Amino acid sequence: MTASTKHDFNYDDVFPERWLHADDLRDEEGHLRDVTRTITDVYLDTLRIPGSRPSEAAVVSFLNTKREYVLNKTNARFLKAHFGKMSGDAVGNKVTLHPVADESGKSNSGYRILFIDPPATVDPVTGEVGDDDIGFTEEAPHAEEAVSSTQMPQISDAVDEGGPYASAEEDAENGDIPGRGALFNTDDPKRPATGRDKKALSEALAHVDGAAVKEYRKRFGGRGNSELTHGECDEFKAWAVKEAGA
């Protein structure tokens, strides 16, 4: 190990990176983990990548970090299904950033970010249900200039999937979230919904008008997908499939 000197500096301070990517979801030991963040804005911006024409993309910003995320089609569907078809409907809501394997081979880390429902946690004293909001607090300033060639592969999943609204390999991941397998009889409709249940429901709801989704959700007390049971997810999904085909 080389001893530090008075000339030491943090590379991130000199070359700040604007974009959030899956590698930022590592803990102090280098392990990838879920991070829950509150959305503060979803807006359109023009990205300038060297060697390519400027292109418009949707950008998501979060509370407590200046790193931003370029939205892809998969995660745009998630926001639409959960919060409504207008981008502003997502502001103030929480999402969990979940790292999943990137089969495209275009990302440096081999992982990309998938939006999922925040896990519910219960306060052992008050019994109140809240959201697990662990996560990074990196506060590097925004990059002011065009995206550099070194940053280009790390413009989140938009580049990993071939463009801001690309759909390549977007539905490849299957199964429950690692470490969150079902602890109940899989045939019990009253058991908590698994990651597989919620993913299937989110995909079905993405094809239905947001207003209709909100109206039907009232049958479940307005609860989000993460709060539904296995049976409720199946019922909601069956309605969405029928509604989309109507």
C-alpha positions, -999 to +999 in steps of 0.1 A: +000+000+000+014+034-010+014+060+018-008+090+012+007+124+006-004+160+009-011+159-028-037+131-025-071+139-039-104+120-046-107+112-083-145+116-081-140+152-070-119+160-100-139+139-125-174+139-111-198+114-127-234+124-132-249+090-138-260+063-115-253+027-125-255-007-109-220-007-095-230+022-072-252-002-053-223-019-036-219-018+001-186-011+019-175-047+014-182-045-023-214-066-023-243-055-045-275-049-026-309-032-030-310+005-023-343+024-017-346+060-028-373+087-030-379+101-065-375+139-067-380+145-104-385+127-137-377+150-167-365+150-203-329+160-211-308+160-242-278+137-239-247+143-260-226+112-264-193+116-284-197+101-319-235+101-317-262+126-324-278+143-294-308+123-282-336+130-258-340+108-228-360+106-196-339+112-165-348+103-129-333+121-099-334+109-063-333+124-028-299+124-010-278+118-041-269+139-071-263+108-092-291+106-118-305+076-137-314+075-174-347+057-176-352+026-198-384+011-211-386-016-184-384+008-155-406+034-173-433+007-174-428+001-137-433+038-129-464+040-151-480+010-136-473+020-100-478+058-100-496+068-133-488+076-169-476+112-163-440+114-152-448+139-124-470+112-107-438+094-096-423+123-078-423+118-040-427+081-042-400+055-033-386+028-055-360+002-047-330+000-071-323-037-075-291-049-094-298-078-119-275-095-143-271-078-177-271-104-204-264-078-232-227-077-223-227-039-228-223-028-192-189-026-175-201-042-143-222-070-159-253-057-140-281-033-146-307-016-124-343-029-121-369-009-103-389-030-077-413-022-048-396-011-016-396-038+011-419-031+040-404-030+074-422-030+107-410-009+137-408-034+166-419-007+191-446+012+172-457-015+148-457+011+120-449+000+085-422+019+067-397+016+039-362+004+042-342+034+031-306+023+033-283+033+006-256+054-009-251+091+001-226+100-026-228+137-033-206+143-063-217+174-083-233+170-117-211+168-147-217+201-166-203+190-200-212+165-226-209+128-216-173+116-220-162+084-237-153+070-203-187+078-188-206+066-219-208+029-209-221+039-175-252+059-185-273+034-165-294+008-184-304+031-212-270+025-229-268-011-215-301-019-233-292+000-265-311+033-260-333+053-236-364+034-247-349+002-259-365-031-250-337-056-257-334-083-230-356-062-208-378-090-196-350-117-193-350-118-155-373-143-138-380-156-104-380-142-069-356-116-056-325-135-042-329-139-005-366-132-005-381-166-013-416-174-002-419-186+034-455-197+029-474-225+010-471-215-026-507-224-032-520-202-004-537-171-020-533-152+013-495-156+014-474-124+006-467-118-030-433-129-042-410-111-066-423-133-094-459-124-085-452-086-085-431-087-116-459-105-135-484-080-122-463-050-131-458-062-166-496-068-171-505-034-156-480-017-180-505-024-209-535-008-191-545+028-188-532+043-156-565+058-145-582+024-149-555+008-128-559+033-100-597+027-101-594-011-099-567-008-072-594+006-049-607-030-046-576-037-026-578-005-005-555+014-028-525-007-016-494-009-038-482-041-055-457-048-026-486-050-001-508-074-021-512-111-014-505-138-039-542-142-046-547-105-050-519-102-075-534-130-095-568-113-095-553-079-104-532-095-132-562-114-146-582-081-147-553-063-164-549-090-191-587-089-198-587-051-198-557-049-222-574-072-247-608-055-245 
